[in-house]
Amino acid sequence: MRTDGRTGGAGMARADGVGRAGRGGTWGAAGVFTGVAFVAAGALGAVQPATGVPTEVVQLTQFGPAAGVGVVALYRWRRTRELLSGRGGGGGRAAGLLGSAVLIVALTVGAYGTLSGGVGFTRPGALHHPFVLTAAAQLVGACGEEIGWRCFLQPLLRTRFGTLVSSVTVGVVWGAWHVPVFAQAPAYAAGFLLATVAMSVVLGVALDGTGGPYRLLLAGGFHTLVNLGLLLFMDEESGAVTPMLCFGLSCLVVALAWARRRAAAAPEPASQAVPAPTTLHGT
């Protein structure tokens, strides 16, 4: 909303009031989403053994962020719909983003192989469940996460901050959401948090300006490729520090390349970094 000489002091006060309400709505929605994502993930993880769903196929905790989006949508439906629908398709970003997932896995495997003298490989046929089923379930689970992190929280914070700041913020929350990681060695937790922040930057930059199912499928596809690569080549979930540090540093290398690309692009218009406050009141 803009004011000019014709609106006078009353018009400026109204604009400021709307701005304050918009900021409160943004942080309120972000807080509710995050709280529900944490609680729902814990509850789903607790009931998973009773469901008989194997964690190798899909972890029910991954649907915690989707639950967070659902709760926010109950009282801010129009705004939630706007965030999820986004602004456009984004053109030919799929190859660059999904290629980045493959590159992260390759760098991780190469670095770990160099340091350890070799890397094991689990043949897809040697998994306890058919690989096609595992891959499909991994995609569904990844989308359960990404509808919250990249399709809701990232665009929500993007209305107040630039691409990189909002991406780093989401990456920190995303990493902290993986609570069990912090029961491991501090170096392991640090490597994991580095990975989530770095991957969040990759996704934030690559998906900026995209929306709808296209955004969800790209984010979920990236997430799935990374998960499957680690499942087949790495043992980072054992709590071993070296593979996790290799993973985190590999993510950082790819993130720096995307951040450099973003910095070389045209500056972000102020209207993208902080949209008109009147767009923040959908309920």
ABEGO torsion letter per residue (X at the ends): XBBBAAAEAAAAAAAAAAAAAAAAAAAAAAAAAAAAAAAAAAAAAAAAAAAGBBAAABBAAAAAAAAAAAAAAAABAAAAAAAAAEAEAGEBAAAAAAAAAAAAAAAAAAAAAAAAGEBBBBBAAABABBAAAAAAAAAAAAAAAAAAAAAAAAAAAAAABBAAAAAAAAAAAAAAABAAAAABBAAAAAAAAAAAAAAAAAAAAAABGBBEAAAAAAAAAAAAAAAAAAAAABAAAAGBAAAAAAAAAAAAAAAAAAAAAAAABBBBBAAAABBBAAAAABX
